[in-house]
Amino acid sequence: MASPGSGFNEQTSFPSFSFTDMLNGSDDDDEISEGLVSSSSYMTASEGASGYSRDTGISAAERAFLEQTLAEMTTPPAVMAPESPIHPVGADASRTNDGPESESQPRTPMRVEEIAGAPFTPDTTDLTDAISSLKIEDREQSPTPVLEPKPETDSSDKTLLLLSPLSYNHVFSRDWVAKKYLASIVERPQRLNASELGIGAAMTLAGEGEFVLESSMRTVDLNSAVHVKRVHGKQWPRMLSQLCAASGEKLAEGKIEVPDAWNSGDIYLGPGTISALEGVVGAVEDGVDCVFGEDGKRPKRCFVCVRPPGHHSHPCAPSGFCLINNVHVAIQYAGLKHGLTHAIILDFDLHHGDGSQDIVWKLSGLESHEEEFEACEDENEKSSPKVGYFSLHDVNSFPTEVGYATAENIKNASVCLMAHDLAVWNVHLEPYSTSEEFDTLYANRYSDLFRKAEQFLSTAKTAATISKTPFKSGVFLSAGFDASEFEDKGMQRHGVHVPTSFYARFTDDSVALANKYCDGRVLSLLEGGYSDAALCSGVMSHLIGLQSGLSAWQDEFASTSVVRQLERGCKPRWNAPKSAVAKDNWIVKAIELGRSMRPDGGIAEDGFSTPGSSAMNSPVKGTPMTTTRTLRERRTTPAHKGFATPSGTARKKAAMPPVPNLDRPDVMETPVGRTKIVKEDGTWKIIDRFDKLSME
């Protein structure tokens, strides 16, 4: 495929030059000639090697094309060649915008053989004069074939997948603890490995060309960022920075590095934590800039793969692995930078996002945090966006754990309020026995979140229309996958979960809501999910729903056999199978692609790791960490041809063929060698790539 700017496009193989260039000659005739020679089907044999006619300065193919164009301009529309359809038959209108149809799909250009006999009766033999003499209205009645389709740099119909390598820097570094205790620390860098494998699976199934993969190394000073201080005040970022700076010395002395008032069982810090948090905010900003920018050429849907999670983080207190509230920081940044006026948070983590809901109360002015919250002197006059919070969770799990929950926590996790300029709605997960029972639950109970979110957006849009004030809204997803049917039994001890298809379904409905009220803008941030199986399968389903919709999903994608093979691919010790048949298996391709996103250096299997350095190599192979690269230049055919999606926000919904036999229990069982890591100055050092790690 030619690179962007080379003058060529994949759809037509025509060089990109204007009618004037074609008729009067170009400053780069050699380039035009080369382009035509490389597209032999558009030439006749009599044109010779160069393809040019000496008397006119243009090729016979070009002249034939222009003659046909002129004939079409002067011929009633009824005799024109039909256009190629923009949308496939059966495309779901619920996923489309209310605006005009997309024009991103080019018409199929005619071949010379097809137009050689076309009628041509202009009054003059001078094609330049003939075309120039046509009236504007004539051209509008009979539009010309499109020579230049949507440029390759336009990725508005794709989904951005944003990696954050700096997120690996937040590691549990109490290396004196027993391995049994270490096993209880489930918020660890390996979660990113599993999520990236889910990304690889979605890209393999849908085709890499459906996504744009980028790596963000942007960092933001938490103490100076206005959008961070709008959420957390001035004291909290300052305290975090100080505690992280002091953690190395405390850890070296064998001391707990967090204050006594914190729950040291799920909150930990390290010297690399502050760089991880600064990288999280930087990646969030990159995602917001993409989704809410106005250039019209970047994706309007984005998944940001970051850790630690954020939805338990209160204005001035950490909780449940969370140190800053990523989704609220994203919303405030979108308001300051891009004029966002309204946002909805759809939270489908297993656990109630008590921190996110708490911040909604704070922003409303109905709840004060003045004793702990030192507000920043906000020189920006833009007001904070109005935020609605809508959550689906297990009311018996943290922070409302049976036997430990307070009455206040249970009330907070059960609030349903659409009044007093507030929109907060909580729905509790319920057990089910059959897929039919789950479908009934989803339609009658879980979909309440979308009905209430639509009420919030519709009311706000109507009010803005009446008052003639700006209205710019967005959908923000707190994407947790710990309610997955494949999550560890400890997380499912209360007997509630969701099928893997739920993530595609919920995301599909979220995009439909965004298309109706938010110009299709959706930003998804990784929250929970603590087993490899839950993360890789859940992220896969989520991204298929985000880009292609529910109809593109097949339950076979997440069968037990498939998920177990993907789970094995998450482990440090995995080698690709050697047989040709096994290599052709889509699961193997997904694993290889997902593992290629890991940064060099990485992490040890037991969770110990050195903080990442600025010299770390990019997860996008061969790319310095200071740059980003998309995967458009390495586009491949989807694993299933029926997965191809049309351009535009209405990017679905093609029927997919049956999945091939995926039961290959021996595919992932190739043994690998051992790799040493050594301990220097109290810190584990990784000697070789972490995909072959073991402890000695």
C-alpha positions as CSV (number, residue, x, y, z in Angstrom):
1,M,0.0,0.0,0.0
2,A,1.3,3.4,-0.8
3,S,2.1,5.7,2.0
4,P,-0.1,8.7,2.8
5,G,0.8,11.6,0.6
6,S,2.1,9.5,-2.3
7,G,-0.8,10.4,-4.5
8,F,-2.4,7.0,-4.6
9,N,-5.3,5.4,-2.8
10,E,-6.2,1.7,-2.4
11,Q,-9.7,1.8,-3.7
12,T,-9.2,3.1,-7.2
13,S,-5.4,2.8,-8.0
14,F,-5.8,6.2,-9.7
15,P,-3.2,8.9,-9.1
16,S,-4.5,11.9,-7.2
17,F,-4.5,14.8,-9.7
18,S,-7.2,17.2,-10.8
19,F,-9.1,17.6,-14.1
20,T,-6.9,20.6,-14.9
21,D,-3.7,18.6,-14.4
22,M,-5.1,15.9,-16.7
23,L,-6.1,18.2,-19.5
24,N,-3.3,20.8,-19.4
25,G,-0.4,18.6,-18.2
26,S,1.1,18.2,-14.8
27,D,4.4,19.5,-13.3
28,D,5.0,15.8,-12.5
29,D,4.1,14.0,-15.7
30,D,6.5,11.2,-14.9
31,E,4.6,10.5,-11.6
32,I,1.3,10.4,-13.5
33,S,2.7,8.1,-16.1
34,E,4.1,5.8,-13.5
35,G,0.7,5.6,-11.8
36,L,-1.1,4.7,-15.0
37,V,1.4,2.1,-16.0
38,S,1.1,0.5,-12.6
39,S,-2.7,0.3,-13.2
40,S,-2.7,-1.6,-16.5
41,S,-6.4,-2.3,-16.4
42,Y,-7.0,1.4,-17.1
43,M,-5.0,1.4,-20.3
44,T,-5.3,0.1,-23.8
45,A,-2.6,-1.9,-25.5
46,S,-2.2,0.6,-28.3
47,E,-1.0,3.3,-25.9
48,G,2.5,2.0,-25.7
49,A,4.9,1.7,-22.8
50,S,4.4,5.3,-21.7
51,G,0.7,5.4,-22.1
52,Y,0.8,9.0,-23.5
53,S,-0.6,10.5,-26.8
54,R,1.9,12.8,-28.3
55,D,-0.6,15.2,-29.9
56,T,-2.7,16.0,-26.7
57,G,-0.2,15.5,-23.9
58,I,-2.6,13.1,-22.1
59,S,-2.9,9.4,-22.4
60,A,-5.6,7.7,-24.3
61,A,-6.9,6.2,-21.1
62,E,-7.2,9.7,-19.6
63,R,-8.9,11.0,-22.7
64,A,-11.4,8.1,-22.7
65,F,-12.1,8.7,-19.0
66,L,-12.7,12.4,-19.6
67,E,-14.9,11.8,-22.6
68,Q,-17.0,9.5,-20.6
69,T,-17.2,12.1,-17.8
70,L,-18.3,14.7,-20.2
71,A,-20.9,12.3,-21.7
72,E,-22.3,11.6,-18.3
73,M,-22.5,15.3,-17.5
74,T,-24.6,15.9,-20.6
75,T,-26.7,12.7,-20.5
76,P,-29.8,12.3,-18.4
77,P,-29.2,10.6,-15.1
78,A,-31.2,7.6,-16.1
79,V,-28.5,6.3,-18.4
80,M,-25.6,6.8,-16.0
81,A,-23.7,3.9,-14.5
82,P,-25.0,3.0,-11.1
83,E,-23.0,3.9,-8.0
84,S,-21.5,1.3,-5.7
85,P,-23.7,1.0,-2.6
86,I,-22.3,2.9,0.4
87,H,-23.9,0.7,3.1
88,P,-24.4,-3.1,2.9
89,V,-27.9,-4.5,2.8
90,G,-29.2,-4.9,6.3
91,A,-27.1,-2.2,7.9
92,D,-28.7,-1.3,11.2
93,A,-30.0,2.3,11.2
94,S,-29.9,2.5,15.0
95,R,-26.1,2.9,14.8
96,T,-26.1,5.8,12.4
97,N,-25.9,9.5,13.0
98,D,-28.8,11.7,12.3
99,G,-26.7,13.6,9.8
100,P,-26.4,13.0,6.0
101,E,-25.1,9.7,4.7
102,S,-21.4,9.2,4.7
103,E,-19.7,9.9,1.4
104,S,-16.5,8.2,2.4
105,Q,-17.0,5.2,0.0
106,P,-15.8,6.0,-3.5
107,R,-17.7,5.0,-6.6
108,T,-16.2,2.1,-8.5
109,P,-14.2,3.6,-11.4
110,M,-15.0,2.3,-14.9
111,R,-12.4,0.5,-16.9
112,V,-11.4,1.7,-20.3
113,E,-12.9,-1.4,-21.9
114,E,-16.3,-0.6,-20.3
115,I,-16.4,3.0,-21.5
116,A,-14.8,2.7,-25.0
117,G,-18.2,2.5,-26.7
118,A,-19.9,5.1,-24.6
119,P,-21.8,7.9,-26.5
120,F,-19.8,11.1,-26.9
121,T,-21.2,14.0,-28.8
122,P,-19.8,17.3,-27.6
123,D,-19.9,20.3,-30.0
124,T,-16.1,20.8,-29.7
125,T,-13.1,18.5,-29.8
126,D,-11.4,20.6,-27.2
127,L,-12.1,18.7,-24.0
128,T,-10.9,21.6,-21.9
129,D,-13.3,24.0,-23.4
130,A,-16.1,21.4,-23.4
131,I,-15.8,20.8,-19.7
132,S,-15.3,24.4,-18.8
133,S,-18.4,25.4,-20.7
134,L,-20.7,23.2,-18.7
135,K,-23.0,25.1,-16.3
136,I,-22.7,24.5,-12.6
137,E,-26.2,23.2,-12.4
138,D,-25.5,20.6,-15.1
139,R,-22.6,19.3,-13.0
140,E,-24.8,19.1,-9.9
141,Q,-27.4,17.1,-11.8
142,S,-24.9,14.6,-13.0
143,P,-22.0,14.3,-10.6
144,T,-18.7,13.0,-11.9
145,P,-17.1,9.8,-10.8
146,V,-15.1,10.4,-7.6
147,L,-11.4,10.2,-8.4
148,E,-10.2,11.0,-4.9
149,P,-11.9,9.0,-2.2
150,K,-11.5,9.6,1.5
151,P,-7.7,10.0,2.2
152,E,-6.0,7.2,4.1
153,T,-5.3,9.7,6.9
154,D,-9.0,9.9,7.6
155,S,-9.7,7.4,10.3
156,S,-13.0,8.8,11.6
157,D,-14.8,5.4,11.0
158,K,-12.3,3.5,13.1
159,T,-11.7,3.0,16.9
160,L,-8.6,4.3,18.5
161,L,-6.9,1.8,20.9
162,L,-4.5,3.8,23.2
163,L,-1.8,2.0,25.2
164,S,-0.1,3.6,28.1
165,P,3.4,2.0,28.7
166,L,4.0,4.2,31.7
167,S,1.2,2.4,33.4
168,Y,3.6,-0.5,33.9
169,N,5.6,1.7,36.3
170,H,3.1,1.3,39.2
171,V,4.2,-1.9,40.8
172,F,3.9,-3.6,44.2
173,S,7.4,-3.4,45.6
174,R,7.2,-4.9,49.1
175,D,9.6,-7.6,48.1
176,W,9.9,-8.9,51.6
177,V,6.3,-10.3,51.8
178,A,5.4,-14.0,51.4
179,K,4.3,-15.2,48.0
180,K,1.0,-16.2,49.5
181,Y,0.4,-12.5,50.4
182,L,1.6,-11.4,47.1
183,A,-1.0,-13.6,45.4
184,S,-3.7,-11.4,47.1
185,I,-2.5,-8.3,45.2
186,V,-4.6,-8.6,42.1
187,E,-4.1,-5.0,40.8
188,R,-0.7,-5.5,39.1
189,P,0.9,-4.8,35.7
190,Q,0.0,-8.2,34.3
191,R,-3.5,-6.9,33.9
192,L,-2.3,-4.8,31.0
193,N,-0.8,-7.9,29.3
194,A,-4.2,-9.6,29.4
195,S,-6.0,-6.5,28.2
196,E,-3.6,-6.2,25.3
197,L,-4.3,-9.8,24.4
198,G,-8.0,-8.9,24.2
199,I,-7.0,-6.0,21.9
200,G,-5.1,-8.4,19.7
201,A,-8.1,-10.8,19.6
202,A,-10.5,-8.0,18.6
203,M,-8.1,-6.8,15.9
204,T,-7.6,-10.3,14.6
205,L,-11.3,-11.0,14.3
206,A,-12.3,-7.6,12.9
207,G,-9.2,-6.9,10.9
208,E,-6.5,-4.6,12.0
209,G,-7.7,-2.0,9.5
210,E,-10.8,-1.4,11.7
211,F,-8.7,0.0,14.5
212,V,-5.9,2.6,15.0
213,L,-3.4,1.5,17.6
214,E,-1.2,4.1,19.3
215,S,1.1,4.3,22.3
216,S,1.0,7.4,24.5
217,M,4.0,8.6,26.4
218,R,2.5,11.9,27.2
219,T,2.9,12.9,30.9
220,V,1.1,15.6,32.9
221,D,2.2,17.2,36.1
222,L,-0.6,16.4,38.5
223,N,0.2,19.5,40.7
224,S,-0.3,22.0,37.8
225,A,-3.0,20.4,35.7
226,V,-6.3,22.4,36.3
227,H,-8.5,19.5,35.3
228,V,-6.8,17.3,37.9
229,K,-7.3,19.9,40.6
230,R,-10.9,20.5,39.6
231,V,-11.5,16.8,40.6
232,H,-9.1,16.4,43.5
233,G,-8.2,19.9,44.7
234,K,-4.6,21.0,45.3
235,Q,-3.7,19.0,48.4
236,W,-4.3,15.5,47.1
237,P,-2.0,15.6,44.0
238,R,0.7,17.2,46.2
239,M,0.3,14.5,48.9
240,L,0.5,11.8,46.3
241,S,3.7,13.2,44.8
242,Q,5.4,13.4,48.2
243,L,4.4,9.9,49.3
244,C,5.6,8.4,46.0
245,A,8.9,10.3,46.4
246,A,9.4,8.9,49.9
247,S,8.3,5.4,49.2
248,G,11.6,4.0,47.9
249,E,13.4,4.7,51.1
250,K,10.6,3.2,53.2
251,L,10.4,0.1,51.1
252,A,14.2,-0.4,51.3
253,E,13.8,-0.3,55.1
254,G,11.1,-2.9,55.0
255,K,8.4,-0.5,56.0
256,I,4.9,0.0,54.7
257,E,5.0,3.0,52.3
258,V,1.4,4.2,52.7
259,P,-0.1,6.1,55.7
260,D,-1.6,4.0,58.5
261,A,-5.1,5.4,57.7
262,W,-5.0,3.8,54.2
263,N,-5.9,0.2,53.5
264,S,-2.5,-1.2,52.7
265,G,-4.1,-4.4,51.5
266,D,-5.2,-2.8,48.3
267,I,-3.4,0.5,48.1
268,Y,0.4,0.6,47.4
269,L,2.9,3.1,46.1
270,G,6.3,3.0,44.7
271,P,9.0,5.3,43.1
272,G,7.4,4.6,39.7
273,T,3.8,5.3,40.8
274,I,3.9,9.0,40.2
275,S,5.2,8.6,36.6
276,A,2.5,6.0,36.0
277,L,-0.2,8.4,37.2
278,E,1.2,11.2,35.1
279,G,1.2,8.8,32.1
280,V,-2.4,7.8,32.8
281,V,-3.5,11.5,32.7
282,G,-1.4,12.0,29.6
283,A,-3.0,9.0,27.8
284,V,-6.5,10.2,28.9
285,E,-5.7,13.6,27.4
286,D,-4.6,12.0,24.2
287,G,-7.9,10.0,24.1
288,V,-10.0,13.1,24.8
289,D,-8.2,15.1,22.1
290,C,-8.9,12.4,19.6
291,V,-12.5,11.9,20.4
292,F,-13.6,15.5,21.0
293,G,-11.4,17.2,18.5
294,E,-13.0,18.9,15.6
295,D,-10.8,18.0,12.6
296,G,-13.3,15.3,11.6
297,K,-10.5,12.9,10.6
298,R,-9.7,11.2,13.9
299,P,-11.7,8.4,15.5
300,K,-14.7,9.4,17.6
301,R,-14.4,6.2,19.7
302,C,-11.5,5.3,21.9
303,F,-10.4,2.7,24.4
304,V,-7.7,3.8,26.8
305,C,-5.8,0.9,28.3
306,V,-4.5,2.3,31.6
307,R,-3.9,1.3,35.2
308,P,-4.3,1.8,38.1
309,P,-8.1,2.0,37.8
310,G,-9.9,5.1,39.0
311,H,-13.6,4.8,39.8
312,H,-13.2,4.2,43.5
313,S,-11.0,7.3,44.0
314,H,-12.8,10.0,45.9
315,P,-11.8,13.7,45.7
316,C,-9.2,13.4,48.4
317,A,-8.9,9.7,49.4
318,P,-7.7,6.5,47.6
319,S,-9.8,3.4,47.7
320,G,-10.0,0.0,46.0
321,F,-6.7,0.2,44.1
322,C,-7.6,3.7,42.8
323,L,-5.5,6.8,43.3
324,I,-7.0,9.4,41.0
325,N,-10.4,9.3,39.3
326,N,-9.5,8.8,35.6
327,V,-12.9,9.3,34.1
328,H,-13.7,12.5,35.9
329,V,-10.2,13.9,35.0
330,A,-11.1,13.1,31.4
331,I,-14.4,14.9,31.6
332,Q,-12.9,18.0,33.1
333,Y,-10.2,18.1,30.5
334,A,-12.8,17.7,27.7
335,G,-14.7,20.6,29.2
336,L,-11.6,22.9,29.5
337,K,-10.0,22.0,26.1
338,H,-13.0,21.1,23.9
339,G,-16.0,22.9,25.3
340,L,-17.8,19.7,26.6
341,T,-21.0,20.8,28.4
342,H,-22.6,17.5,29.4
343,A,-21.2,14.0,30.1
344,I,-22.6,10.7,31.1
345,I,-20.6,8.0,32.9
346,L,-21.8,4.4,32.2
347,D,-20.0,2.2,34.7
348,F,-20.3,-1.6,34.2
349,D,-17.6,-2.7,36.6
350,L,-18.6,-5.4,39.1
351,H,-18.1,-2.9,41.9
352,H,-19.9,0.3,42.6
353,G,-17.9,3.3,41.5
354,D,-18.4,5.1,44.8
355,G,-15.6,7.6,44.1
356,S,-17.1,8.6,40.7
357,Q,-20.5,9.1,42.3
358,D,-19.1,11.0,45.2
359,I,-17.4,13.5,42.8
360,V,-20.7,14.0,41.0
361,W,-22.2,15.0,44.3
362,K,-19.3,17.4,44.9
363,L,-19.6,19.0,41.5
364,S,-23.3,19.6,42.1
365,G,-22.5,21.8,45.1
366,L,-24.9,19.7,47.3
367,E,-22.1,18.0,49.1
368,S,-19.1,19.8,50.6
369,H,-15.5,18.5,50.9
370,E,-14.1,21.8,52.1
371,E,-12.4,20.3,55.2
372,E,-10.2,18.1,53.0
373,F,-10.6,19.7,49.6
374,E,-8.5,22.8,49.0
375,A,-10.0,24.2,45.8
376,C,-7.6,25.5,43.1
377,E,-7.6,29.0,41.9
378,D,-9.2,28.2,38.6
379,E,-8.3,31.0,36.2
380,N,-10.2,29.4,33.4
381,E,-13.7,30.8,33.3
382,K,-15.3,27.7,31.7
383,S,-17.7,26.0,34.0
384,S,-17.5,22.3,34.7
385,P,-19.6,20.0,32.5
386,K,-22.8,18.6,34.0
387,V,-22.2,14.9,34.7
388,G,-24.6,12.1,35.1
389,Y,-23.5,8.8,36.7
390,F,-25.2,5.5,35.8
391,S,-23.8,2.2,37.3
392,L,-24.5,-1.5,37.0
393,H,-22.9,-3.4,39.8
394,D,-23.1,-6.1,42.5
395,V,-24.4,-4.5,45.7
396,N,-22.9,-7.3,47.8
397,S,-19.3,-6.7,46.7
398,F,-16.8,-4.0,47.6
399,P,-17.5,-1.2,48.7
400,T,-20.7,-2.8,50.0
401,E,-19.3,-6.1,50.9
402,V,-21.6,-8.4,53.0
403,G,-20.5,-8.2,56.6
404,Y,-18.3,-5.1,56.1
405,A,-20.5,-2.5,54.4
406,T,-21.8,0.6,56.2
407,A,-25.4,1.8,55.9
408,E,-24.1,4.8,54.1
409,N,-22.2,2.8,51.5
410,I,-25.3,0.6,50.8
411,K,-27.5,3.7,50.4
412,N,-24.9,5.3,48.0
413,A,-24.8,2.1,45.9
414,S,-28.6,2.1,45.6
415,V,-29.4,5.8,44.9
416,C,-31.7,6.5,41.9
417,L,-32.2,10.2,41.5
418,M,-33.1,12.4,38.5
419,A,-33.8,15.7,40.3
420,H,-32.1,18.7,41.9
421,D,-29.9,19.1,38.8
422,L,-28.5,15.6,39.5
423,A,-28.6,12.4,37.5
424,V,-27.5,9.3,39.5
425,W,-28.9,5.9,38.8
426,N,-27.8,2.6,40.2
427,V,-28.9,-0.9,39.1
428,H,-27.9,-4.1,40.9
429,L,-26.7,-7.2,39.1
430,E,-28.9,-10.3,39.6
431,P,-28.3,-14.0,39.2
432,Y,-29.6,-15.9,36.2
433,S,-29.7,-19.5,35.0
434,T,-30.2,-19.3,31.3
435,S,-29.4,-16.9,28.5
436,E,-33.2,-16.2,28.1
437,E,-33.3,-15.2,31.8
438,F,-30.3,-12.9,31.2
439,D,-31.9,-11.3,28.2
440,T,-35.0,-10.6,30.2
441,L,-32.9,-9.0,33.0
442,Y,-31.0,-6.9,30.5
443,A,-34.2,-5.7,28.7
444,N,-36.2,-5.0,31.9
445,R,-33.6,-4.0,34.4
446,Y,-30.2,-3.3,33.1
447,S,-31.4,-1.2,30.2
448,D,-32.8,1.3,32.7
449,L,-29.4,2.9,32.7
450,F,-29.7,3.8,29.0
451,R,-33.3,5.1,29.5
452,K,-32.2,7.3,32.3
453,A,-29.0,8.5,30.6
454,E,-31.1,9.4,27.5
455,Q,-33.5,11.3,29.8
456,F,-30.5,13.3,31.1
457,L,-29.1,14.1,27.7
458,S,-32.5,14.8,26.1
459,T,-33.5,17.2,28.8
460,A,-30.2,19.0,28.7
461,K,-30.3,19.3,24.9
462,T,-33.8,20.7,25.0
463,A,-32.9,23.2,27.6
464,A,-29.8,24.3,25.7
465,T,-32.0,24.8,22.5
466,I,-34.5,26.9,24.4
467,S,-31.8,29.0,26.1
468,K,-29.6,29.2,23.0
469,T,-26.6,27.9,25.0
470,P,-24.0,25.5,23.7
471,F,-24.6,21.8,24.0
472,K,-21.7,19.4,23.5
473,S,-22.0,16.0,25.1
474,G,-20.0,12.7,25.4
475,V,-20.4,9.2,26.6
476,F,-17.7,8.0,29.0
477,L,-17.4,4.3,29.9
478,S,-15.9,3.0,33.1
479,A,-15.0,-0.4,31.5
480,G,-14.6,-3.0,34.2
481,F,-14.5,-6.7,33.3
482,D,-14.6,-8.3,36.8
483,A,-18.3,-9.2,36.4
484,S,-17.2,-11.6,33.6
485,E,-18.3,-15.2,33.7
486,F,-14.6,-16.0,33.4
487,E,-13.5,-13.9,36.4
488,D,-11.9,-15.8,39.4
489,K,-14.3,-17.4,41.8
490,G,-13.3,-15.1,44.6
491,M,-14.7,-12.2,42.7
492,Q,-17.9,-14.1,42.0
493,R,-18.4,-15.3,45.5
494,H,-21.8,-13.7,45.6
495,G,-23.1,-15.6,42.6
496,V,-23.6,-12.8,40.1
497,H,-21.9,-12.3,36.8
498,V,-22.6,-11.5,33.1
499,P,-21.9,-13.5,29.9
500,T,-19.1,-12.3,27.7
501,S,-21.5,-11.2,25.1
502,F,-22.8,-8.6,27.6
503,Y,-19.8,-6.4,26.9
504,A,-20.5,-6.2,23.2
505,R,-24.2,-5.6,23.9
506,F,-23.8,-2.9,26.5
507,T,-21.1,-1.1,24.4
508,D,-23.3,-1.4,21.3
509,D,-26.1,0.4,23.2
510,S,-23.7,3.0,24.5
511,V,-22.6,3.8,21.0
512,A,-26.2,4.1,19.8
513,L,-26.9,6.6,22.6
514,A,-23.7,8.5,21.6
515,N,-24.8,8.6,18.0
516,K,-28.1,10.1,18.9
517,Y,-27.0,12.8,21.3
518,C,-23.2,13.1,21.2
519,D,-22.2,13.0,17.6
520,G,-20.9,9.4,18.2
521,R,-18.3,10.5,20.8
522,V,-17.4,7.6,23.2
523,L,-14.3,7.4,25.5
524,S,-13.8,4.1,27.3
525,L,-11.3,3.7,30.2
526,L,-10.2,0.4,31.6
527,E,-11.3,-0.1,35.2
528,G,-11.4,-3.5,36.9
529,G,-10.9,-7.1,35.8
530,Y,-8.4,-9.2,37.7
531,S,-8.0,-12.5,35.9
532,D,-6.4,-13.1,32.5
533,A,-9.4,-14.9,31.2
534,A,-11.9,-12.2,32.2
535,L,-9.8,-9.4,30.8
536,C,-8.8,-10.9,27.5
537,S,-12.3,-12.1,26.7
538,G,-14.1,-9.0,28.1
539,V,-11.8,-6.5,26.3
540,M,-12.3,-8.5,23.0
541,S,-16.1,-8.4,23.4
542,H,-16.0,-4.7,24.4
543,L,-14.0,-3.6,21.4
544,I,-16.0,-5.6,18.9
545,G,-19.1,-3.9,20.3
546,L,-17.3,-0.5,20.2
547,Q,-16.2,-0.8,16.5
548,S,-18.6,-3.3,14.9
549,G,-21.7,-3.7,17.1
550,L,-23.5,-6.6,18.7
551,S,-24.4,-8.3,15.5
552,A,-20.8,-8.9,14.7
553,W,-20.4,-10.9,17.9
554,Q,-20.5,-14.7,18.0
555,D,-20.6,-16.6,21.3
556,E,-18.0,-19.0,19.8
557,F,-15.5,-16.2,20.1
558,A,-15.6,-16.6,23.8
559,S,-16.2,-20.3,24.2
560,T,-14.5,-22.0,27.2
561,S,-12.0,-23.6,24.9
562,V,-11.1,-20.4,23.2
563,V,-10.8,-18.3,26.4
564,R,-8.6,-20.9,28.0
565,Q,-6.2,-20.8,25.0
566,L,-6.1,-17.0,25.1
567,E,-5.5,-17.2,28.9
568,R,-2.5,-19.4,28.3
569,G,-1.2,-16.9,25.9
570,C,-1.2,-14.3,28.7
571,K,1.4,-16.2,30.7
572,P,5.1,-15.3,30.6
573,R,6.0,-18.7,29.3
574,W,4.4,-19.1,25.9
575,N,5.8,-19.9,22.5
576,A,4.0,-19.8,19.2
577,P,3.3,-23.3,17.8
578,K,5.5,-24.4,14.9
579,S,3.0,-26.3,12.7
580,A,1.6,-24.4,9.8
581,V,-2.0,-25.5,10.7
582,A,-1.6,-24.2,14.2
583,K,0.0,-20.9,13.1
584,D,-3.1,-20.3,10.9
585,N,-5.4,-20.5,13.8
586,W,-6.9,-17.1,14.6
587,I,-6.2,-17.6,18.3
588,V,-2.5,-17.9,17.7
589,K,-2.5,-14.8,15.6
590,A,-4.4,-12.9,18.3
591,I,-1.9,-14.0,21.0
592,E,1.1,-13.0,18.9
593,L,-0.4,-9.6,18.1
594,G,-1.4,-9.0,21.7
595,R,2.1,-10.0,23.0
596,S,3.8,-7.7,20.5
597,M,2.2,-4.8,22.3
598,R,4.1,-5.5,25.5
599,P,7.0,-3.1,26.3
600,D,10.5,-4.5,26.4
601,G,11.7,-4.9,29.9
602,G,8.3,-5.8,31.3
603,I,7.5,-7.5,34.6
604,A,8.2,-10.6,36.5
605,E,5.6,-13.3,36.9
606,D,5.4,-12.9,40.6
607,G,4.7,-9.1,40.4
608,F,8.1,-7.7,41.3
609,S,9.5,-5.3,38.8
610,T,11.7,-2.3,38.5
611,P,10.0,1.0,37.8
612,G,10.1,1.6,34.0
613,S,12.6,4.0,32.5
614,S,12.3,6.5,29.7
615,A,14.4,4.2,27.6
616,M,11.7,1.5,27.6
617,N,10.9,0.4,24.0
618,S,7.4,1.1,22.7
619,P,4.7,-1.6,22.8
620,V,4.2,-0.7,19.2
621,K,7.2,-2.7,17.9
622,G,10.1,-0.8,16.5
623,T,8.8,2.6,17.6
624,P,10.6,4.9,20.0
625,M,8.5,5.7,23.1
626,T,8.3,9.3,22.1
627,T,6.3,8.7,19.0
628,T,3.1,6.9,18.0
629,R,2.3,4.7,15.1
630,T,-0.9,3.3,13.7
631,L,-1.4,-0.2,12.4
632,R,-2.9,1.0,9.2
633,E,0.2,0.2,7.2
634,R,0.1,-3.4,8.4
635,R,-3.5,-4.0,7.6
636,T,-4.5,-7.6,7.2
637,T,-7.5,-9.5,6.1
638,P,-10.0,-10.1,9.0
639,A,-10.0,-13.6,10.5
640,H,-13.6,-13.8,9.2
641,K,-14.4,-12.0,5.9
642,G,-17.9,-11.2,7.1
643,F,-16.5,-9.0,9.8
644,A,-15.7,-6.1,7.3
645,T,-17.6,-3.0,8.4
646,P,-18.7,0.0,6.3
647,S,-17.2,3.4,6.6
648,G,-18.8,6.0,8.8
649,T,-20.1,5.8,12.4
650,A,-22.7,3.2,11.2
651,R,-19.9,0.7,11.0
652,K,-21.8,-2.6,11.2
653,K,-23.6,-5.1,10.8
654,A,-22.5,-7.8,8.5
655,A,-23.5,-11.4,9.1
656,M,-20.5,-13.6,10.0
657,P,-19.8,-17.1,8.8
658,P,-19.5,-20.0,11.1
659,V,-16.3,-20.1,13.2
660,P,-13.9,-22.9,12.3
661,N,-13.1,-25.7,14.7
662,L,-11.1,-24.0,17.5
663,D,-10.7,-26.9,19.9
664,R,-6.9,-27.3,19.7
665,P,-5.9,-28.0,23.3
666,D,-2.3,-28.8,22.2
667,V,-1.7,-25.6,20.3
668,M,-0.6,-23.6,23.3
669,E,1.5,-26.2,25.1
670,T,4.9,-25.7,23.5
671,P,7.5,-25.7,26.3
672,V,9.9,-22.8,26.6
673,G,13.2,-22.2,28.3
674,R,13.9,-20.4,31.6
675,T,15.2,-16.9,31.9
676,K,17.0,-15.4,34.9
677,I,16.3,-12.3,36.8
678,V,18.6,-11.2,39.6
679,K,18.3,-9.0,42.6
680,E,20.6,-6.0,42.7
681,D,20.4,-3.3,45.4
682,G,17.2,-4.7,46.7
683,T,15.4,-4.5,43.3
684,W,14.6,-7.3,40.9
685,K,16.3,-6.8,37.5
686,I,15.0,-8.5,34.4
687,I,17.8,-10.0,32.3
688,D,15.8,-11.2,29.3
689,R,12.4,-10.5,27.7
690,F,9.7,-11.1,30.3
691,D,7.8,-13.5,28.1
692,K,10.2,-16.2,29.3
693,L,10.5,-15.3,32.9
694,S,11.0,-17.5,35.9
695,M,12.2,-16.8,39.5
696,E,15.4,-18.4,40.7
